[in-house]
């Protein structure tokens, strides 16, 4: 064909890119396009770090294309309308894209494909954001996995070097285009400085620098990843989410590098794909359904004020409040703390997990529907591979174990910075004399605990044990 469009979505890079590779093989000229889709943007807050990250990454990508005599076409509107229109505008025989496995994206792509077909054009989609997709890793009975470890074993058994090969991209295939004017964030209706205080590096350049830094630390990943006060995680989740680097590049390095750190990190990459295939096989999860259907009718107490206190970091549990402040201030939360704060909201505050899921979805810069839903349902014990509902994290024990010196707490809860480590995990136990000594008054300078963990635990056990018997809950609260 003469011209092909490559529709960028979760793949904001110009290397090891499945759709771009196939388009450059099939067409003489390739035009790259991105749509700021109003169907997605309409419900986002005006100060949204994700939109700012995308915009900055696109600007870098556009500059790179212009160094090759091409440019990036950026539009603002409904992708349903604009992609077929752009195909007509550039007389493209086909549109190439990489697959998205979220139900809304699947529905959108189906409609775009139908419109293109009516116009005598085609939509070609490819696997790119995962190593294995959809039905590629199944049980011996041909069923989707519902437990992670067997899925991981089957994933590793299926893996060969072929699946880790990069897609070569021919820059000569980029269509010659004049420099394009790119819509700015204000014109999109978003604040321009959402990333001003963020340490996150944008674009492929930022992704590569972050990746290079992690390579110097990956050998110790298994020992450092659970401690939020130290530099343990890869910090690559946002780059995986928006495709500013390639999953094949990362998985290949982890697979071939070996060692406990790389193997542990590869397991995390496999977790990501586990949740992707769970969502693809069970699209009802995107509509708020519990993976374990029995829990769909569980009546959550949702005590007045509990959810707001959790969101605003006023629970009185220092590690929980520090984690929520990290999220609210930076758009990022340490992975261990995502689990701890989620479990606390559900099993200590007795708030419906869907409310927490939605809050994370609004604030996490690396928000991914499959991973977010999977993590919340795991914490709430309503999901696949879930911890038993009667296993309840003790937030004080978690704090003592993973932030033993209170360094992370002091970073985000500075009103407790004068407290020695032995007091910082449960400051409400301080005597009045000690509070005066350390200049922190519980209930004034820092909140008293919203709930007593031991009492909350008993209610949680009763709540889950009653299951569907919601009429009996009133006497438990």
BELMO-V316973 format. One record per residue. BURIAL is 1 if it has 16 or more other ideal C-beta (glycine too) atoms within 10 Angstrom, else 0. Layout:
BEGIN
[[BURIAL] [BURIAL]]
END
This chain:
BEGIN
[[0] [0] [1] [1] [1] [1] [1] [1] [1] [1] [1] [1] [1] [1] [0] [1] [1] [1] [1] [1] [1] [1] [1] [1] [0] [0] [1] [0] [1] [1] [1] [1] [1] [1] [1] [1] [1] [1] [0] [1] [1] [0] [0] [0] [0] [0] [0] [1] [1] [1] [1] [1] [1] [1] [1] [1] [1] [1] [1] [1] [1] [1] [0] [1] [1] [1] [0] [0] [0] [1] [1] [1] [1] [1] [1] [0] [0] [0] [1] [1] [0] [1] [1] [1] [0] [1] [1] [0] [0] [1] [0] [1] [1] [1] [1] [1] [1] [1] [1] [1] [1] [1] [1] [0] [1] [0] [0] [1] [1] [0] [0] [1] [1] [0] [1] [1] [0] [0] [0] [0] [1] [1] [1] [0] [1] [1] [1] [1] [1] [1] [1] [1] [1] [0] [0] [0] [1] [1] [0] [0] [0] [0] [0] [1] [1] [1] [0] [1] [0] [0] [1] [1] [0] [1] [1] [0] [0] [0] [1] [0] [0] [0] [0] [1] [0] [0] [1] [0] [1] [0] [1] [0] [1] [1] [1] [0] [1] [0] [0] [0] [0] [1] [0] [0] [1] [0] [0] [1] [0] [1] [1] [0] [0] [1] [1] [0] [0] [1] [0] [1] [1] [1] [1] [1] [0] [1] [1] [1] [0] [1] [1] [0] [0] [1] [0] [0] [1] [1] [0] [0] [1] [1] [0] [0] [1] [1] [1] [1] [1] [0] [0] [1] [1] [1] [1] [1] [1] [1] [1] [1] [1] [1] [1] [1] [1] [1] [1] [1] [1] [1] [1] [1] [1] [1] [1] [0] [0] [0] [0] [0] [1] [1] [0] [0] [1] [1] [1] [1] [1] [1] [1] [1] [1] [1] [1] [1] [1] [1] [1] [1] [1] [1] [0] [0] [1] [0] [0] [0] [1] [1] [1] [1] [0] [0] [1] [0] [0] [1] [1] [1] [1] [0] [0] [0] [0] [1] [1] [0] [1] [1] [1] [0] [1] [0] [1] [1] [1] [1] [1] [1] [1] [1] [1] [1] [1] [1] [1] [0] [0] [1] [1] [1] [1] [1] [1] [1] [1] [1] [1] [1] [1] [1] [1] [1] [1] [1] [1] [1] [1] [1] [1] [1] [1] [1] [1] [1] [1] [0] [1] [1] [0] [0] [1] [1] [1] [1] [1] [1] [1] [1] [1] [1] [1] [1] [1] [1] [1] [1] [1] [1] [1] [1] [1] [1] [1] [1] [0] [0] [1] [0] [0] [1] [1] [1] [1] [1] [0] [1] [1] [1] [0] [1] [1] [0] [0] [1] [0] [1] [1] [1] [0] [1] [1] [0] [1] [1] [0] [0] [1] [0] [0] [0] [1] [1] [1] [1] [1] [1] [0] [1] [0] [0] [0] [0] [1] [0] [0] [1] [0] [1] [0] [1] [0] [0] [0] [1] [1] [0] [1] [1] [1] [0] [1] [0] [0] [1] [1] [0] [1] [1] [0] [0] [1] [1] [0] [0] [0] [0] [0] [0] [0] [0] [1] [0] [0] [0] [0]]
END
